[in-house]
Amino acid sequence: MATITLTYDARSSLAQKALDFLLSLGLFKTGTAPAMSAAEKKTRKAIKEIQSGKGIVCHSFEEYLKAVQ
């Protein structure tokens, strides 16, 4: 099974009609996305920090140990 996430302008009547049509076919079931686990939240936060340049670069394990102490 695959998961499809749709992003659309909820104010658009055409988008709403298209979505209603797709759901009326009975091929899809609707639901809410599962909540993120604590580990997933930490991972996403770490990715954002790295992308914004807040991370550190270590070229060896010894450098890493010095950085985390």
mmCIF file as Biopython writes it, N, C-alpha, C and O atoms, coordinates in Angstrom:
data_model
#
loop_
_atom_site.group_PDB
_atom_site.id
_atom_site.type_symbol
_atom_site.label_atom_id
_atom_site.label_alt_id
_atom_site.label_comp_id
_atom_site.label_asym_id
_atom_site.label_entity_id
_atom_site.label_seq_id
_atom_site.pdbx_PDB_ins_code
_atom_site.Cartn_x
_atom_site.Cartn_y
_atom_site.Cartn_z
_atom_site.occupancy
_atom_site.B_iso_or_equiv
_atom_site.auth_seq_id
_atom_site.auth_asym_id
_atom_site.pdbx_PDB_model_num
ATOM 1   N N  . MET A ? 1  ? 0.850   -1.172 0.000  1.0 0.0 1  A 1 
ATOM 2   C CA . MET A ? 1  ? 0.000   0.000  0.000  1.0 0.0 1  A 1 
ATOM 3   C C  . MET A ? 1  ? 0.892   1.230  0.000  1.0 0.0 1  A 1 
ATOM 4   O O  . MET A ? 1  ? 1.934   1.243  0.657  1.0 0.0 1  A 1 
ATOM 5   N N  . ALA A ? 2  ? 0.502   2.236  -0.713 1.0 0.0 2  A 1 
ATOM 6   C CA . ALA A ? 2  ? 1.235   3.498  -0.787 1.0 0.0 2  A 1 
ATOM 7   C C  . ALA A ? 2  ? 0.440   4.587  -0.073 1.0 0.0 2  A 1 
ATOM 8   O O  . ALA A ? 2  ? -0.779  4.494  0.069  1.0 0.0 2  A 1 
ATOM 9   N N  . THR A ? 3  ? 1.135   5.595  0.361  1.0 0.0 3  A 1 
ATOM 10  C CA . THR A ? 3  ? 0.501   6.739  1.004  1.0 0.0 3  A 1 
ATOM 11  C C  . THR A ? 3  ? 0.645   7.944  0.097  1.0 0.0 3  A 1 
ATOM 12  O O  . THR A ? 3  ? 1.730   8.214  -0.417 1.0 0.0 3  A 1 
ATOM 13  N N  . ILE A ? 4  ? -0.432  8.660  -0.099 1.0 0.0 4  A 1 
ATOM 14  C CA . ILE A ? 4  ? -0.423  9.855  -0.916 1.0 0.0 4  A 1 
ATOM 15  C C  . ILE A ? 4  ? -0.802  11.032 -0.035 1.0 0.0 4  A 1 
ATOM 16  O O  . ILE A ? 4  ? -1.810  10.987 0.671  1.0 0.0 4  A 1 
ATOM 17  N N  . THR A ? 5  ? -0.002  12.077 -0.076 1.0 0.0 5  A 1 
ATOM 18  C CA . THR A ? 5  ? -0.296  13.292 0.656  1.0 0.0 5  A 1 
ATOM 19  C C  . THR A ? 5  ? -0.612  14.379 -0.357 1.0 0.0 5  A 1 
ATOM 20  O O  . THR A ? 5  ? 0.180   14.641 -1.263 1.0 0.0 5  A 1 
ATOM 21  N N  . LEU A ? 6  ? -1.755  15.004 -0.206 1.0 0.0 6  A 1 
ATOM 22  C CA . LEU A ? 6  ? -2.171  16.054 -1.131 1.0 0.0 6  A 1 
ATOM 23  C C  . LEU A ? 6  ? -2.063  17.407 -0.457 1.0 0.0 6  A 1 
ATOM 24  O O  . LEU A ? 6  ? -2.415  17.569 0.711  1.0 0.0 6  A 1 
ATOM 25  N N  . THR A ? 7  ? -1.573  18.366 -1.207 1.0 0.0 7  A 1 
ATOM 26  C CA . THR A ? 7  ? -1.558  19.747 -0.761 1.0 0.0 7  A 1 
ATOM 27  C C  . THR A ? 7  ? -2.306  20.551 -1.809 1.0 0.0 7  A 1 
ATOM 28  O O  . THR A ? 7  ? -1.957  20.524 -2.989 1.0 0.0 7  A 1 
ATOM 29  N N  . TYR A ? 8  ? -3.329  21.261 -1.379 1.0 0.0 8  A 1 
ATOM 30  C CA . TYR A ? 8  ? -4.120  22.033 -2.326 1.0 0.0 8  A 1 
ATOM 31  C C  . TYR A ? 8  ? -4.698  23.246 -1.622 1.0 0.0 8  A 1 
ATOM 32  O O  . TYR A ? 8  ? -4.742  23.308 -0.393 1.0 0.0 8  A 1 
ATOM 33  N N  . ASP A ? 9  ? -5.138  24.205 -2.416 1.0 0.0 9  A 1 
ATOM 34  C CA . ASP A ? 9  ? -5.744  25.414 -1.888 1.0 0.0 9  A 1 
ATOM 35  C C  . ASP A ? 9  ? -7.192  25.085 -1.507 1.0 0.0 9  A 1 
ATOM 36  O O  . ASP A ? 9  ? -8.033  24.860 -2.377 1.0 0.0 9  A 1 
ATOM 37  N N  . ALA A ? 10 ? -7.468  25.060 -0.233 1.0 0.0 10 A 1 
ATOM 38  C CA . ALA A ? 10 ? -8.805  24.685 0.246  1.0 0.0 10 A 1 
ATOM 39  C C  . ALA A ? 10 ? -9.866  25.691 -0.180 1.0 0.0 10 A 1 
ATOM 40  O O  . ALA A ? 10 ? -11.059 25.390 -0.131 1.0 0.0 10 A 1 
ATOM 41  N N  . ARG A ? 11 ? -9.444  26.888 -0.598 1.0 0.0 11 A 1 
ATOM 42  C CA . ARG A ? 11 ? -10.400 27.897 -1.045 1.0 0.0 11 A 1 
ATOM 43  C C  . ARG A ? 11 ? -10.817 27.697 -2.496 1.0 0.0 11 A 1 
ATOM 44  O O  . ARG A ? 11 ? -11.762 28.327 -2.970 1.0 0.0 11 A 1 
ATOM 45  N N  . SER A ? 12 ? -10.100 26.810 -3.206 1.0 0.0 12 A 1 
ATOM 46  C CA . SER A ? 12 ? -10.398 26.567 -4.613 1.0 0.0 12 A 1 
ATOM 47  C C  . SER A ? 12 ? -11.542 25.568 -4.745 1.0 0.0 12 A 1 
ATOM 48  O O  . SER A ? 12 ? -11.426 24.417 -4.325 1.0 0.0 12 A 1 
ATOM 49  N N  . SER A ? 13 ? -12.641 26.017 -5.329 1.0 0.0 13 A 1 
ATOM 50  C CA . SER A ? 13 ? -13.786 25.116 -5.481 1.0 0.0 13 A 1 
ATOM 51  C C  . SER A ? 13 ? -13.470 24.012 -6.483 1.0 0.0 13 A 1 
ATOM 52  O O  . SER A ? 13 ? -13.964 22.893 -6.339 1.0 0.0 13 A 1 
ATOM 53  N N  . LEU A ? 14 ? -12.663 24.303 -7.486 1.0 0.0 14 A 1 
ATOM 54  C CA . LEU A ? 14 ? -12.289 23.276 -8.467 1.0 0.0 14 A 1 
ATOM 55  C C  . LEU A ? 14 ? -11.447 22.180 -7.807 1.0 0.0 14 A 1 
ATOM 56  O O  . LEU A ? 14 ? -11.656 20.995 -8.065 1.0 0.0 14 A 1 
ATOM 57  N N  . ALA A ? 15 ? -10.503 22.575 -6.960 1.0 0.0 15 A 1 
ATOM 58  C CA . ALA A ? 15 ? -9.676  21.588 -6.261 1.0 0.0 15 A 1 
ATOM 59  C C  . ALA A ? 15 ? -10.541 20.731 -5.334 1.0 0.0 15 A 1 
ATOM 60  O O  . ALA A ? 15 ? -10.348 19.519 -5.249 1.0 0.0 15 A 1 
ATOM 61  N N  . GLN A ? 16 ? -11.481 21.354 -4.649 1.0 0.0 16 A 1 
ATOM 62  C CA . GLN A ? 16 ? -12.362 20.614 -3.738 1.0 0.0 16 A 1 
ATOM 63  C C  . GLN A ? 16 ? -13.243 19.642 -4.509 1.0 0.0 16 A 1 
ATOM 64  O O  . GLN A ? 16 ? -13.455 18.513 -4.067 1.0 0.0 16 A 1 
ATOM 65  N N  . LYS A ? 17 ? -13.756 20.069 -5.653 1.0 0.0 17 A 1 
ATOM 66  C CA . LYS A ? 17 ? -14.595 19.185 -6.478 1.0 0.0 17 A 1 
ATOM 67  C C  . LYS A ? 17 ? -13.788 18.012 -7.009 1.0 0.0 17 A 1 
ATOM 68  O O  . LYS A ? 17 ? -14.277 16.882 -7.044 1.0 0.0 17 A 1 
ATOM 69  N N  . ALA A ? 18 ? -12.547 18.277 -7.425 1.0 0.0 18 A 1 
ATOM 70  C CA . ALA A ? 18 ? -11.688 17.194 -7.925 1.0 0.0 18 A 1 
ATOM 71  C C  . ALA A ? 18 ? -11.400 16.192 -6.815 1.0 0.0 18 A 1 
ATOM 72  O O  . ALA A ? 18 ? -11.428 14.983 -7.044 1.0 0.0 18 A 1 
ATOM 73  N N  . LEU A ? 19 ? -11.128 16.689 -5.624 1.0 0.0 19 A 1 
ATOM 74  C CA . LEU A ? 19 ? -10.874 15.803 -4.485 1.0 0.0 19 A 1 
ATOM 75  C C  . LEU A ? 19 ? -12.120 15.002 -4.134 1.0 0.0 19 A 1 
ATOM 76  O O  . LEU A ? 19 ? -12.032 13.801 -3.881 1.0 0.0 19 A 1 
ATOM 77  N N  . ASP A ? 20 ? -13.271 15.649 -4.115 1.0 0.0 20 A 1 
ATOM 78  C CA . ASP A ? 20 ? -14.525 14.945 -3.832 1.0 0.0 20 A 1 
ATOM 79  C C  . ASP A ? 20 ? -14.783 13.853 -4.869 1.0 0.0 20 A 1 
ATOM 80  O O  . ASP A ? 20 ? -15.244 12.763 -4.530 1.0 0.0 20 A 1 
ATOM 81  N N  . PHE A ? 21 ? -14.481 14.152 -6.137 1.0 0.0 21 A 1 
ATOM 82  C CA . PHE A ? 21 ? -14.665 13.157 -7.190 1.0 0.0 21 A 1 
ATOM 83  C C  . PHE A ? 21 ? -13.764 11.948 -6.962 1.0 0.0 21 A 1 
ATOM 84  O O  . PHE A ? 21 ? -14.218 10.808 -7.048 1.0 0.0 21 A 1 
ATOM 85  N N  . LEU A ? 22 ? -12.507 12.193 -6.674 1.0 0.0 22 A 1 
ATOM 86  C CA . LEU A ? 22 ? -11.571 11.079 -6.448 1.0 0.0 22 A 1 
ATOM 87  C C  . LEU A ? 22 ? -12.012 10.213 -5.263 1.0 0.0 22 A 1 
ATOM 88  O O  . LEU A ? 22 ? -11.935 8.985  -5.314 1.0 0.0 22 A 1 
ATOM 89  N N  . LEU A ? 23 ? -12.472 10.870 -4.205 1.0 0.0 23 A 1 
ATOM 90  C CA . LEU A ? 23 ? -12.917 10.113 -3.033 1.0 0.0 23 A 1 
ATOM 91  C C  . LEU A ? 23 ? -14.207 9.358  -3.314 1.0 0.0 23 A 1 
ATOM 92  O O  . LEU A ? 23 ? -14.439 8.299  -2.731 1.0 0.0 23 A 1 
ATOM 93  N N  . SER A ? 24 ? -15.051 9.885  -4.200 1.0 0.0 24 A 1 
ATOM 94  C CA . SER A ? 24 ? -16.319 9.220  -4.504 1.0 0.0 24 A 1 
ATOM 95  C C  . SER A ? 24 ? -16.118 7.926  -5.290 1.0 0.0 24 A 1 
ATOM 96  O O  . SER A ? 24 ? -17.018 7.087  -5.339 1.0 0.0 24 A 1 
ATOM 97  N N  . LEU A ? 25 ? -14.960 7.760  -5.896 1.0 0.0 25 A 1 
ATOM 98  C CA . LEU A ? 25 ? -14.691 6.533  -6.650 1.0 0.0 25 A 1 
ATOM 99  C C  . LEU A ? 25 ? -14.545 5.317  -5.739 1.0 0.0 25 A 1 
ATOM 100 O O  . LEU A ? 25 ? -14.702 4.182  -6.187 1.0 0.0 25 A 1 
ATOM 101 N N  . GLY A ? 26 ? -14.246 5.552  -4.470 1.0 0.0 26 A 1 
ATOM 102 C CA . GLY A ? 26 ? -14.122 4.454  -3.520 1.0 0.0 26 A 1 
ATOM 103 C C  . GLY A ? 26 ? -12.789 3.723  -3.590 1.0 0.0 26 A 1 
ATOM 104 O O  . GLY A ? 26 ? -12.632 2.663  -2.984 1.0 0.0 26 A 1 
ATOM 105 N N  . LEU A ? 27 ? -11.842 4.271  -4.312 1.0 0.0 27 A 1 
ATOM 106 C CA . LEU A ? 27 ? -10.531 3.629  -4.429 1.0 0.0 27 A 1 
ATOM 107 C C  . LEU A ? 27 ? -9.580  4.029  -3.309 1.0 0.0 27 A 1 
ATOM 108 O O  . LEU A ? 27 ? -8.568  3.368  -3.076 1.0 0.0 27 A 1 
ATOM 109 N N  . PHE A ? 28 ? -9.909  5.101  -2.628 1.0 0.0 28 A 1 
ATOM 110 C CA . PHE A ? 28 ? -9.027  5.639  -1.604 1.0 0.0 28 A 1 
ATOM 111 C C  . PHE A ? 28 ? -9.725  5.655  -0.260 1.0 0.0 28 A 1 
ATOM 112 O O  . PHE A ? 28 ? -10.940 5.837  -0.180 1.0 0.0 28 A 1 
ATOM 113 N N  . LYS A ? 29 ? -8.956  5.466  0.783  1.0 0.0 29 A 1 
ATOM 114 C CA . LYS A ? 29 ? -9.499  5.666  2.122  1.0 0.0 29 A 1 
ATOM 115 C C  . LYS A ? 29 ? -8.795  6.867  2.716  1.0 0.0 29 A 1 
ATOM 116 O O  . LYS A ? 29 ? -7.623  7.108  2.429  1.0 0.0 29 A 1 
ATOM 117 N N  . THR A ? 30 ? -9.494  7.615  3.531  1.0 0.0 30 A 1 
ATOM 118 C CA . THR A ? 30 ? -8.918  8.816  4.117  1.0 0.0 30 A 1 
ATOM 119 C C  . THR A ? 30 ? -8.535  8.545  5.553  1.0 0.0 30 A 1 
ATOM 120 O O  . THR A ? 30 ? -9.066  7.641  6.197  1.0 0.0 30 A 1 
ATOM 121 N N  . GLY A ? 31 ? -7.628  9.321  6.029  1.0 0.0 31 A 1 
ATOM 122 C CA . GLY A ? 31 ? -7.188  9.193  7.411  1.0 0.0 31 A 1 
ATOM 123 C C  . GLY A ? 31 ? -6.242  10.325 7.737  1.0 0.0 31 A 1 
ATOM 124 O O  . GLY A ? 31 ? -5.946  11.179 6.900  1.0 0.0 31 A 1 
ATOM 125 N N  . THR A ? 32 ? -5.785  10.314 8.944  1.0 0.0 32 A 1 
ATOM 126 C CA . THR A ? 32 ? -4.822  11.328 9.361  1.0 0.0 32 A 1 
ATOM 127 C C  . THR A ? 32 ? -3.445  10.698 9.419  1.0 0.0 32 A 1 
ATOM 128 O O  . THR A ? 32 ? -3.295  9.491  9.607  1.0 0.0 32 A 1 
ATOM 129 N N  . ALA A ? 33 ? -2.461  11.534 9.256  1.0 0.0 33 A 1 
ATOM 130 C CA . ALA A ? 33 ? -1.084  11.050 9.316  1.0 0.0 33 A 1 
ATOM 131 C C  . ALA A ? 33 ? -0.767  10.636 10.748 1.0 0.0 33 A 1 
ATOM 132 O O  . ALA A ? 33 ? -1.217  11.282 11.693 1.0 0.0 33 A 1 
ATOM 133 N N  . PRO A ? 34 ? -0.006  9.579  10.913 1.0 0.0 34 A 1 
ATOM 134 C CA . PRO A ? 34 ? 0.358   9.156  12.265 1.0 0.0 34 A 1 
ATOM 135 C C  . PRO A ? 34 ? 1.245   10.212 12.929 1.0 0.0 34 A 1 
ATOM 136 O O  . PRO A ? 34 ? 2.006   10.911 12.261 1.0 0.0 34 A 1 
ATOM 137 N N  . ALA A ? 35 ? 1.135   10.311 14.225 1.0 0.0 35 A 1 
ATOM 138 C CA . ALA A ? 35 ? 1.939   11.279 14.964 1.0 0.0 35 A 1 
ATOM 139 C C  . ALA A ? 35 ? 3.404   10.877 14.920 1.0 0.0 35 A 1 
ATOM 140 O O  . ALA A ? 35 ? 3.737   9.692  14.892 1.0 0.0 35 A 1 
ATOM 141 N N  . MET A ? 36 ? 4.271   11.874 14.916 1.0 0.0 36 A 1 
ATOM 142 C CA . MET A ? 36 ? 5.702   11.595 14.887 1.0 0.0 36 A 1 
ATOM 143 C C  . MET A ? 36 ? 6.159   11.097 16.244 1.0 0.0 36 A 1 
ATOM 144 O O  . MET A ? 36 ? 5.708   11.580 17.283 1.0 0.0 36 A 1 
ATOM 145 N N  . SER A ? 37 ? 7.053   10.130 16.223 1.0 0.0 37 A 1 
ATOM 146 C CA . SER A ? 37 ? 7.632   9.639  17.468 1.0 0.0 37 A 1 
ATOM 147 C C  . SER A ? 37 ? 8.654   10.657 17.965 1.0 0.0 37 A 1 
ATOM 148 O O  . SER A ? 37 ? 9.064   11.551 17.225 1.0 0.0 37 A 1 
ATOM 149 N N  . ALA A ? 38 ? 9.055   10.514 19.208 1.0 0.0 38 A 1 
ATOM 150 C CA . ALA A ? 38 ? 10.050  11.422 19.777 1.0 0.0 38 A 1 
ATOM 151 C C  . ALA A ? 38 ? 11.363  11.336 19.006 1.0 0.0 38 A 1 
ATOM 152 O O  . ALA A ? 38 ? 12.029  12.349 18.791 1.0 0.0 38 A 1 
ATOM 153 N N  . ALA A ? 39 ? 11.731  10.138 18.593 1.0 0.0 39 A 1 
ATOM 154 C CA . ALA A ? 39 ? 12.973  9.961  17.842 1.0 0.0 39 A 1 
ATOM 155 C C  . ALA A ? 39 ? 12.887  10.657 16.487 1.0 0.0 39 A 1 
ATOM 156 O O  . ALA A ? 39 ? 13.855  11.275 16.044 1.0 0.0 39 A 1 
ATOM 157 N N  . GLU A ? 40 ? 11.743  10.560 15.834 1.0 0.0 40 A 1 
ATOM 158 C CA . GLU A ? 40 ? 11.577  11.212 14.533 1.0 0.0 40 A 1 
ATOM 159 C C  . GLU A ? 40 ? 11.631  12.732 14.677 1.0 0.0 40 A 1 
ATOM 160 O O  . GLU A ? 40 ? 12.201  13.417 13.828 1.0 0.0 40 A 1 
ATOM 161 N N  . LYS A ? 41 ? 11.037  13.261 15.753 1.0 0.0 41 A 1 
ATOM 162 C CA . LYS A ? 41 ? 11.087  14.703 15.991 1.0 0.0 41 A 1 
ATOM 163 C C  . LYS A ? 41 ? 12.528  15.176 16.180 1.0 0.0 41 A 1 
ATOM 164 O O  . LYS A ? 41 ? 12.921  16.213 15.647 1.0 0.0 41 A 1 
ATOM 165 N N  . LYS A ? 42 ? 13.319  14.403 16.950 1.0 0.0 42 A 1 
ATOM 166 C CA . LYS A ? 42 ? 14.718  14.760 17.176 1.0 0.0 42 A 1 
ATOM 167 C C  . LYS A ? 42 ? 15.503  14.696 15.872 1.0 0.0 42 A 1 
ATOM 168 O O  . LYS A ? 42 ? 16.349  15.552 15.613 1.0 0.0 42 A 1 
ATOM 169 N N  . THR A ? 43 ? 15.229  13.697 15.058 1.0 0.0 43 A 1 
ATOM 170 C CA . THR A ? 43 ? 15.924  13.560 13.778 1.0 0.0 43 A 1 
ATOM 171 C C  . THR A ? 43 ? 15.597  14.728 12.862 1.0 0.0 43 A 1 
ATOM 172 O O  . THR A ? 43 ? 16.494  15.293 12.236 1.0 0.0 43 A 1 
ATOM 173 N N  . ARG A ? 44 ? 14.317  15.098 12.775 1.0 0.0 44 A 1 
ATOM 174 C CA . ARG A ? 44 ? 13.928  16.228 11.929 1.0 0.0 44 A 1 
ATOM 175 C C  . ARG A ? 44 ? 14.552  17.532 12.423 1.0 0.0 44 A 1 
ATOM 176 O O  . ARG A ? 44 ? 14.969  18.366 11.620 1.0 0.0 44 A 1 
ATOM 177 N N  . LYS A ? 45 ? 14.618  17.707 13.738 1.0 0.0 45 A 1 
ATOM 178 C CA . LYS A ? 45 ? 15.242  18.896 14.307 1.0 0.0 45 A 1 
ATOM 179 C C  . LYS A ? 45 ? 16.725  18.933 13.958 1.0 0.0 45 A 1 
ATOM 180 O O  . LYS A ? 45 ? 17.258  19.989 13.615 1.0 0.0 45 A 1 
ATOM 181 N N  . ALA A ? 46 ? 17.390  17.791 14.042 1.0 0.0 46 A 1 
ATOM 182 C CA . ALA A ? 46 ? 18.814  17.718 13.710 1.0 0.0 46 A 1 
ATOM 183 C C  . ALA A ? 46 ? 19.052  18.035 12.239 1.0 0.0 46 A 1 
ATOM 184 O O  . ALA A ? 46 ? 20.020  18.717 11.902 1.0 0.0 46 A 1 
ATOM 185 N N  . ILE A ? 47 ? 18.191  17.552 11.371 1.0 0.0 47 A 1 
ATOM 186 C CA . ILE A ? 47 ? 18.327  17.833 9.934  1.0 0.0 47 A 1 
ATOM 187 C C  . ILE A ? 47 ? 18.170  19.325 9.673  1.0 0.0 47 A 1 
ATOM 188 O O  . ILE A ? 47 ? 18.925  19.900 8.889  1.0 0.0 47 A 1 
ATOM 189 N N  . LYS A ? 48 ? 17.196  19.955 10.324 1.0 0.0 48 A 1 
ATOM 190 C CA . LYS A ? 48 ? 16.997  21.395 10.150 1.0 0.0 48 A 1 
ATOM 191 C C  . LYS A ? 48 ? 18.207  22.180 10.654 1.0 0.0 48 A 1 
ATOM 192 O O  . LYS A ? 48 ? 18.608  23.166 10.037 1.0 0.0 48 A 1 
ATOM 193 N N  . GLU A ? 49 ? 18.793  21.744 11.778 1.0 0.0 49 A 1 
ATOM 194 C CA . GLU A ? 49 ? 19.967  22.420 12.316 1.0 0.0 49 A 1 
ATOM 195 C C  . GLU A ? 49 ? 21.139  22.326 11.341 1.0 0.0 49 A 1 
ATOM 196 O O  . GLU A ? 49 ? 21.841  23.311 11.115 1.0 0.0 49 A 1 
ATOM 197 N N  . ILE A ? 50 ? 21.346  21.164 10.775 1.0 0.0 50 A 1 
ATOM 198 C CA . ILE A ? 50 ? 22.438  20.979 9.821  1.0 0.0 50 A 1 
ATOM 199 C C  . ILE A ? 50 ? 22.205  21.845 8.586  1.0 0.0 50 A 1 
ATOM 200 O O  . ILE A ? 50 ? 23.135  22.481 8.089  1.0 0.0 50 A 1 
ATOM 201 N N  . GLN A ? 51 ? 20.968  21.874 8.089  1.0 0.0 51 A 1 
ATOM 202 C CA . GLN A ? 51 ? 20.657  22.666 6.897  1.0 0.0 51 A 1 
ATOM 203 C C  . GLN A ? 51 ? 20.834  24.156 7.140  1.0 0.0 51 A 1 
ATOM 204 O O  . GLN A ? 51 ? 21.167  24.897 6.215  1.0 0.0 51 A 1 
ATOM 205 N N  . SER A ? 52 ? 20.615  24.603 8.365  1.0 0.0 52 A 1 
ATOM 206 C CA . SER A ? 52 ? 20.756  26.025 8.672  1.0 0.0 52 A 1 
ATOM 207 C C  . SER A ? 52 ? 22.183  26.389 9.074  1.0 0.0 52 A 1 
ATOM 208 O O  . SER A ? 52 ? 22.461  27.553 9.365  1.0 0.0 52 A 1 
ATOM 209 N N  . GLY A ? 53 ? 23.088  25.416 9.095  1.0 0.0 53 A 1 
ATOM 210 C CA . GLY A ? 53 ? 24.491  25.687 9.397  1.0 0.0 53 A 1 
ATOM 211 C C  . GLY A ? 53 ? 24.844  25.661 10.865 1.0 0.0 53 A 1 
ATOM 212 O O  . GLY A ? 53 ? 25.921  26.125 11.238 1.0 0.0 53 A 1 
ATOM 213 N N  . LYS A ? 54 ? 23.989  25.143 11.700 1.0 0.0 54 A 1 
ATOM 214 C CA . LYS A ? 54 ? 24.253  25.116 13.134 1.0 0.0 54 A 1 
ATOM 215 C C  . LYS A ? 54 ? 25.061  23.891 13.568 1.0 0.0 54 A 1 
ATOM 216 O O  . LYS A ? 54 ? 25.454  23.790 14.730 1.0 0.0 54 A 1 
ATOM 217 N N  . GLY A ? 55 ? 25.306  22.976 12.659 1.0 0.0 55 A 1 
ATOM 218 C CA . GLY A ? 55 ? 26.011  21.752 13.021 1.0 0.0 55 A 1 
ATOM 219 C C  . GLY A ? 55 ? 27.518  21.945 13.043 1.0 0.0 55 A 1 
ATOM 220 O O  . GLY A ? 55 ? 28.035  22.973 12.604 1.0 0.0 55 A 1 
ATOM 221 N N  . ILE A ? 56 ? 28.208  20.948 13.557 1.0 0.0 56 A 1 
ATOM 222 C CA . ILE A ? 56 ? 29.669  20.965 13.558 1.0 0.0 56 A 1 
ATOM 223 C C  . ILE A ? 56 ? 30.153  19.835 12.666 1.0 0.0 56 A 1 
ATOM 224 O O  . ILE A ? 56 ? 29.458  18.837 12.469 1.0 0.0 56 A 1 
ATOM 225 N N  . VAL A ? 57 ? 31.355  20.007 12.129 1.0 0.0 57 A 1 
ATOM 226 C CA . VAL A ? 57 ? 31.949  18.986 11.266 1.0 0.0 57 A 1 
ATOM 227 C C  . VAL A ? 57 ? 33.158  18.418 11.980 1.0 0.0 57 A 1 
ATOM 228 O O  . VAL A ? 57 ? 34.060  19.155 12.380 1.0 0.0 57 A 1 
ATOM 229 N N  . CYS A ? 58 ? 33.173  17.124 12.134 1.0 0.0 58 A 1 
ATOM 230 C CA . CYS A ? 58 ? 34.303  16.436 12.754 1.0 0.0 58 A 1 
ATOM 231 C C  . CYS A ? 58 ? 34.939  15.524 11.715 1.0 0.0 58 A 1 
ATOM 232 O O  . CYS A ? 58 ? 34.259  14.784 11.004 1.0 0.0 58 A 1 
ATOM 233 N N  . HIS A ? 59 ? 36.266  15.601 11.648 1.0 0.0 59 A 1 
ATOM 234 C CA . HIS A ? 59 ? 36.980  14.795 10.662 1.0 0.0 59 A 1 
ATOM 235 C C  . HIS A ? 59 ? 37.496  13.488 11.257 1.0 0.0 59 A 1 
ATOM 236 O O  . HIS A ? 59 ? 38.037  12.641 10.545 1.0 0.0 59 A 1 
ATOM 237 N N  . SER A ? 60 ? 37.326  13.337 12.546 1.0 0.0 60 A 1 
ATOM 238 C CA . SER A ? 60 ? 37.741  12.080 13.187 1.0 0.0 60 A 1 
ATOM 239 C C  . SER A ? 60 ? 36.875  11.860 14.422 1.0 0.0 60 A 1 
ATOM 240 O O  . SER A ? 60 ? 36.193  12.766 14.901 1.0 0.0 60 A 1 
ATOM 241 N N  . PHE A ? 61 ? 36.925  10.653 14.910 1.0 0.0 61 A 1 
ATOM 242 C CA . PHE A ? 61 ? 36.159  10.327 16.106 1.0 0.0 61 A 1 
ATOM 243 C C  . PHE A ? 61 ? 36.703  11.085 17.311 1.0 0.0 61 A 1 
ATOM 244 O O  . PHE A ? 61 ? 35.943  11.454 18.207 1.0 0.0 61 A 1 
ATOM 245 N N  . GLU A ? 62 ? 37.996  11.318 17.338 1.0 0.0 62 A 1 
ATOM 246 C CA . GLU A ? 62 ? 38.596  12.066 18.445 1.0 0.0 62 A 1 
ATOM 247 C C  . GLU A ? 62 ? 38.084  13.506 18.455 1.0 0.0 62 A 1 
ATOM 248 O O  . GLU A ? 62 ? 37.810  14.058 19.521 1.0 0.0 62 A 1 
ATOM 249 N N  . GLU A ? 63 ? 37.953  14.117 17.274 1.0 0.0 63 A 1 
ATOM 250 C CA . GLU A ? 63 ? 37.380  15.464 17.193 1.0 0.0 63 A 1 
ATOM 251 C C  . GLU A ? 63 ? 35.951  15.490 17.720 1.0 0.0 63 A 1 
ATOM 252 O O  . GLU A ? 63 ? 35.544  16.425 18.409 1.0 0.0 63 A 1 
ATOM 253 N N  . TYR A ? 64 ? 35.198  14.443 17.384 1.0 0.0 64 A 1 
ATOM 254 C CA . TYR A ? 64 ? 33.814  14.341 17.853 1.0 0.0 64 A 1 
ATOM 255 C C  . TYR A ? 64 ? 33.772  14.265 19.375 1.0 0.0 64 A 1 
ATOM 256 O O  . TYR A ? 64 ? 32.967  14.948 20.009 1.0 0.0 64 A 1 
ATOM 257 N N  . LEU A ? 65 ? 34.630  13.443 19.962 1.0 0.0 65 A 1 
ATOM 258 C CA . LEU A ? 65 ? 34.648  13.302 21.416 1.0 0.0 65 A 1 
ATOM 259 C C  . LEU A ? 65 ? 34.988  14.628 22.090 1.0 0.0 65 A 1 
ATOM 260 O O  . LEU A ? 65 ? 34.411  14.959 23.126 1.0 0.0 65 A 1 
ATOM 261 N N  . LYS A ? 66 ? 35.914  15.388 21.516 1.0 0.0 66 A 1 
ATOM 262 C CA . LYS A ? 66 ? 36.247  16.688 22.080 1.0 0.0 66 A 1 
ATOM 263 C C  . LYS A ? 66 ? 35.065  17.658 21.972 1.0 0.0 66 A 1 
ATOM 264 O O  . LYS A ? 66 ? 34.829  18.462 22.873 1.0 0.0 66 A 1 
ATOM 265 N N  . ALA A ? 67 ? 34.342  17.576 20.883 1.0 0.0 67 A 1 
ATOM 266 C CA . ALA A ? 67 ? 33.218  18.495 20.644 1.0 0.0 67 A 1 
ATOM 267 C C  . ALA A ? 67 ? 32.045  18.233 21.574 1.0 0.0 67 A 1 
ATOM 268 O O  . ALA A ? 67 ? 31.344  19.171 21.952 1.0 0.0 67 A 1 
ATOM 269 N N  . VAL A ? 68 ? 31.817  16.999 21.948 1.0 0.0 68 A 1 
ATOM 270 C CA . VAL A ? 68 ? 30.642  16.674 22.764 1.0 0.0 68 A 1 
ATOM 271 C C  . VAL A ? 68 ? 30.929  16.724 24.269 1.0 0.0 68 A 1 
ATOM 272 O O  . VAL A ? 68 ? 30.009  16.581 25.074 1.0 0.0 68 A 1 
ATOM 273 N N  . GLN A ? 69 ? 32.157  16.919 24.645 1.0 0.0 69 A 1 
ATOM 274 C CA . GLN A ? 69 ? 32.480  16.984 26.085 1.0 0.0 69 A 1 
ATOM 275 C C  . GLN A ? 69 ? 32.194  18.329 26.658 1.0 0.0 69 A 1 
ATOM 276 O O  . GLN A ? 69 ? 32.409  18.551 27.850 1.0 0.0 69 A 1 
#
